Amino acid sequence: QVQLVESGGGLVQPGESLRLACAASGSIFNINRWGWYRQGPGKQRELVAHISSGGDTSYGDSVKGRFTIYTDNAKNTVYLQMSSLKPDDTAVYYCNAVAVVGLNVRDYWGQGTQVTVSS
């Protein structure tokens, strides 16, 4: 089992920055990929960013060049640095971890943290 706890959400103005954190505990040695997803009002959940255990990253088109995902292995934490925030970035942000054990793949999710971008 893996437990994920997000933090760092809040209310910011357009153009400002915010950093989200996701602290992981449990059987994290099986984690193959970390990710951030978001779900805005009336929208489907969408990919924000992924980072593999090897450090390869990928981003959703709407956040490329503005957001950065990275990990601190010593702290078992994955971060999402968000810059130049826009009102369209308003959403609940969820941390995700994908564990691979043999042929079994399992998704873990945090409880979500609200990010609101508004003037």
N, C-alpha and C positions, 0 to 999 in steps of 0.2 A: 504494500500500500504506500501511496505517496500523498502527503498533505501539502496543499499550496495555499498561502495566505498573501493576498495582495495588500498594498498600501500605497499612499502617495497621491490619491485622487483629490480633487477639489475644484474650486471655482477660480478660473483665470480669465484674463481679458485677451481678446484677439492679439496675436503677435507674441504673446508671452510663452514661457517654457514651463515644463513640468516633468518630473521624473517619477515613474511608477516602479515599484519594487515587488517582487514575488519571492517570498521565502519558502523554500522547500524542505520537507523533512520526511523521514521514512526511508523506503527502499529506493533512494535516488540513484544508486549505482546502475540501475537498469534503464535510466532515462536516456533515450536516443536523440530526442529533439525537444526543445523548449519553444514556446510560442506565446504571442499575445494576439487576442482576438477582441473585437468590439461589437456592440450592438447598440445602434442609435435608436431614437424614438421612431417606431413604425417601420424599422428596417430589419433585415435579416442579419444574423451574426456574420461578420466578415473577418478575414485574415488581416492582421496588422503587420506582423513580422514573425519570422522563424529564425532560430539559430540551432544548428546541429551540435552534437557533442564534439565534433571536430572543428567547430567555429564557423562553418559556412552559414551565411545569412541570406534571407530573402525577405522582400517587403511587398506590401500591397501597393498598387500604383498610386493611390491617393496620398500615401505618406512618404514615398521615396524622396530622399534628399532632405527630409525634415525630421524623421524619427530614426533612432538608432537603438538596436537591441544588443545587449551584451550580458555576459555572465561574470559573476565573482565566485569562482569555485570554492574558495576558502570559506565563503559565507553561505554557500548553497543558495545563492540568490540570482535571479535573472532580472534585469532592469530594462525599462523602456524609457529612453530619453526622448522627449517630445519638444520640438522647437517650432517656432512660427505657427502656433496653434490657430486654428480657424473655428468658427462656429460649427462647421460641419464635422469637426472632430468630437463634438459632444456625444458621449456614449457611455455605456458601462463597459469597462475594459476587463477582460478575463485572461488570467494566466492559464496556460495549457502545458501539459507535459505528456509526452508519448513514451511509454515504456515498452521495450521489446525483450521478451524472454523466450528464446527458441522461436517457435512459430506463432507465439501469442503476442498480440499487440493490444495495448490498453491505453486509453486516454484518461487523464486526470485533469480536473478543472478546479480553479479557485472559486471563491464566492462572488468575485467581481468588485470593482471599485469605480465609483462614478467620477467622470471627468466632464465638467461643464465649461464651455468657452463662450463667454458672453460679456458684452460691454454694459 
